[in-house]
């Protein structure tokens, strides 16, 4: 929580528009007490580089790009039900 403003300013420098994740009118907090920032407007030209840059911001625990390791399974909602795609 104490790094939220700093992290948000650094994300703005990367071209993003960060904001607290809000649910039911309250900021979302993880089970470890960390605050979640959602970032809009980032141009992801180099996903691996951007993931590294975000992870190197002091105060960032992790991010949701997952560019260094692709997914093993994808669950797709379709009119006929959920389809599972495996690597």
PyMOL commands that set and color helices and strands:
alter all, ss='L'
color gray80, all
select helices_A, chain A and resi 4-13+47-55
alter helices_A, ss='H'
color red, helices_A
select strands_A, chain A and resi 17-20+22-23+26-27+37-40+73-78+81-86
alter strands_A, ss='S'
color yellow, strands_A
deselect
rebuild
show_as cartoon
